[in-house]
Amino acid sequence: MNNLLPLIKNETIKMVRKKRFYVILLVLVVLVPMFTYAQMKVAERNKEKFGDDWRRSVQQAITDNQNSLGSSRIPDEWKKYRQIYIQQMKYYLDHDVNPQQPGGVTFTREFMDNASSLFIPLLIMGIASDIVSSERTSGTIKMLLTKPVRRWKVLLSKLITLFMFVSLTVASAFVICYAISGLVFGYQGFTMPVFTGFQLDGSDVDLSGVHAVPQWLYLFMQLGLIWFVSLVVSMLAFMISVLVRSTSASIVIMMAALIAGSILTNMASAWESAKYLFMVNLELTDYLSGTPAPIEGMTLGFSLAVLAIWGAASLVVSFIVFTKQDILN
């Protein structure tokens, strides 16, 4: 442990000098105002159309989705999503809770939900994919391994540093989103009730387990799931960085996997075995909101287990390869 802390400190300094984390912050600072402005225009249009009567707005959304169910141009899979949405919105109406109540907290919750399976993992990939391969390309790894330190400790220090910056990235996404959107929508909304516990049975919604939680608690659960997804993605990117010598190849492989997963999630319903792929299990926050899983029968526990196995397997491969292969040549 005594010689591990200096290694972690050294890795942290190298991570800061790369300025990748600053680039991530810059991306968030640039993109979040764009999303906030788009949401502000939607809110203004709804206010012009419905005034302050949010019930009319929700009822109109329900009516529009009901009308679309009769269209032959909409795939049956999409109709299932709309049927579930209709039932959930009716539940909010029956309990006199506005599911679209404006506020910085609500916007942040929706942003983090939409960003959990692709946007945030792509940011994570940016700092994880070259953490080992870049040093092999530059040759600095040779200098590090000539010191009297076990290889597994060198790799562990990199992993711990990576986890620190992954956690900082998730926290920064939340803070920046809330700070910027709050300027437009206000900073209220932490105590607003949010319904969770929707259980799906085909295209029907089981409401027996539905209960209201304050939005701060919902956000806490949501961020915990996003953090777990981010850790698993970072472990996989970490493994690729160990296996592949080229930094660019490492980044391309992870980017292709994440984007392919996003596409596959929308097409995986007919391929049941796809539920064992890590990319199909990244949308953990959907289980909180009651959104249908990509493949029927998938549950939160199942997805957590699949991701945990992928993460653990990637770490095993990383440490075995790093400690055994000839890196000095």
N, C-alpha and C positions, 0 to 999 in steps of 0.2 A: 504493500500500500504506500510505503514511503517513496518509492521511485515511480509510482503510478501518478501521483498528483502533479509532479513536474511535467510528466508527459501530457497530461490533460491540459495543463496550462499552456504548454507549447502548441498543442493542437488548436486550442482556442485562439491563440495569437495568430496562427496561420489561417484559421477560418476568417478572422476579422480582416486580415490583410488581403485576402482574396476578394473581399467586398461583395461577395455573393449575397450575403444577408441584407446589405444596404440596397442592393438591386431589388430584392424582394419587397422591402419596405417602399421603395420608389414605385414599383408596379402597383402595390396596393393604394398608395397615395394618389396615383394617376387614375386608376380604374374605378375605385369606389365612388368618387364624385360623379363619374359618368353614369354608374348604376343608380346613384341617388337621384340625379337629375331625371333620368328616365322614369323612375318610380314617382317622382314629384309630378311629372306631366300626366301620368296615369291617374294620380290622386286628384289633380285639378280637373281632369276630364270627367271623372266620376262625380265630383262635387257639382260641376255644371249640370250634369245630367240628373243627379239624384238629390242634390242639396246635402243636408246633414242627415238624411234618412238612410242610414246604413242598411236597414232591413230591406229596403227597396233594391239596393245594389246587390245584396246577397240573393234575393229572390229572383232578380233578373239573371244572375249567373246560373242559378238553378234552372230557370226556364230555358235559357240558351242551350245548356247542356242536355236537357230533356228533349228539346227539339232536334238536336243533332243526332240523337240515338236512332232516329228513323232514316237517316241518310245512308244510302248504300255505298257512298264514297269513303266512309270512315271504317277502318278495319275493326273487326270484332274485338281485338285486344284493346284498342283505344276506347271502345264503347264500355268495356269493363271498368277502365279507369274512371270514366265519366260517371258511370252508375254509382261507383263508390264515393266519388266526390259529391254527388248529389245527396246521398244519404248523410254524409258527414256535415254538409252545409245545413241540411234540415235540422240536424241535431243542435248545431250552434243557434239556429233561429229559435228552436223550441226552448232553449235555455237562455235566450236573450243575451247572447255573448257575440260581440262583433269579432269575427275571425280576421278582419282586415283593419283593425283599429290602428290609425296612423301613430307613429312614434319611432324614435330611434332604436328602441329595443326590438320592436316588431320587425323593422327593416333588417336589423342585424341578424335576427333569428332566421328570417327567410333567406338572406344572403348566405349565411353559413351553411344552411341546408342545401342550397343549390351548388355551393362551392365544394362541398365535402367529398365528392367522388371523383372530380377531375381537376378543378382549378387549384385547390390547396395541395393535392398530391403532386401536381406539376411544379408548384413552388418548392415543395419538399425535394423533389427530384433534382432541382437546380443546385441544391447544396449537398446532396448525398451521392450523386452519380459519379463524381470525380474525386472523392475524398481519398481514395487509394490510387486510382489509375493516374491521376495528375502528377502524383509524386514519382510514379514509375516512369512517366514520360519525361519529367524534368530531371530525374536521377537523384532527387533528394532522399528517396527511400533507402538508397544504398548507404548514404552517410548515417542515417538513423539506425539501420540494422547493424552497423559496425560497432555500435556502443554495447556495453555489457548489460543488455536488457533483453529479457525473453520476448520472442516474437508475439506471443499471445497478449502480452502486456501492451505492446505497441499498438496492436489492433484493437484491444479493449479500450485504450485511451481515445482512439479515433471514434469508436462506437459511442462512448459516453459523451464525448463532445458533440457528436452528431445528434444524439437524443436531446441534449441541451438546446441546440439551435432549432430542432424540430418543435420543441415545446415553445420556444420564443416565437417561432413563426405562427403557430396557431394562436397564441395569445395576442400577437401583434395584429393579426387579421381581425380579431374580435375588437380590440381597442380602437384601431384605425377606423373600422366600419362604424362603430358606435359613435365615435367622436365626430366624424364627418356627417353622418346621416342625422345626428342629433341637432346639428346646426339648422337643418331644414325642417325636420319633423318633431323636434323637441326631444328631450332626454327622459321623458316619462315612459311608463309601461312595464316596469319590473314586477308590479303586483297584479297585472292583468291576468285573468284566468286563461289557461290554454288547456284544451281537452286532449288527453292521450289515453291509450289503452284500447283503441279500435282494433278489434280482431276480425280478420277477413275469412269468409267462407265462400269461395268462388267470387261471384259478383255481389254478394250480400255482406253487410257489415253487422257483426255481433256487437251490440252496444252494452252488453251486461257488465263488461269490465272497464267501461269508460269512466274516467274521473278527471276532475279539474285540478291542475297544479298551477301555482303562480309562475309567471313567465321567467322569473329569475332561476327557478328550479329547473324548468324545462331547458333553458339555455345551458345550465350547468351540466345536465345529462347529455345534451347535444354536443357540447364542447368536449366532454369526456369521450364520446364515441368518435368524434373527429380526430381527437388526439391519438386514440388507439389506431385508427386507420392510418394516420400519418406516420406513426412509429413503424407499422408493418411495411408501408411503402418505402420508408427509409431503410429498413433492414434488407429489403429486396434490392434496392438501388445500391446499397452497401455491398451486397454479394456480387452484383454485376461489376462493380468497381474493382473488386478483388480479382474476378475471373478474366476481365477484359483489360488489356494493356492500354488501349486507346481511349482517351477521355471522350472524344466525339462519338465513338461507337457505343460507349457506355450510356451516354445521354440519349442517343437515338433508340437504343434497345428499350430503355425504360419509357421513353415518350411513346414509342409505338405500342408498347404493352398497355399503357394507360388509355390511350386514345382508342385502341382496338377494344378494350374493355368497355368503354363508354358506348361504342357501337354495338358490341355483342350483348350488352344488357338489354337493349331494345329489341333484340332478335332471338334471345336465348330460350323463350318459352317452349319451343319445340325440341330443344336439345337439353334434356334433363341432366346429363352428365356435366354440363357447363357450370352447374352450381358448385363444383369443386374447384373452379378456377378462382384465384384471388380477386381478379378484376371484377367479377360478377358480384362479389360480396362487399364492395366498398361503400355502398349506399346504406350504411347502418342507421342513419338518421331517419330513413323512410319508415323504419319500424316504430319510431316514436310517433310520427304523424299519421300512421295508418295507411301509407301508400302501399299498393300491392308489391310483393317481391317479384323479381324478374322471373323466377320459376316457382310454380305453386308448390307449397310444402316447405319452403325456406323460412326459417325463423331467426330471431335475433341471436339465440344461443348457437344455432347452427353456423351462422355467418361469423360470429366471434370465434368459434372453434376452428373453422376453416382458415381464417386469417391468422390465428395463433399458430397453427401448424405450419403454414407457409412461412411465417416470420421465424419460428424456431428452426425450421429446416434450413432457411437461408443463412442463419447465424452459424449453424453447425458446418455447412459447406464453406462458409467464409473462413472460419478459424482453421479448419482442416487444410484447406488449400493454401492459406497464407503461411501456415507454419511448416508446410511440407515442400512447397514448390521452390524452385531456384529463382529467386527474385533478383539476385545480385548480377545475373548475366542477362 
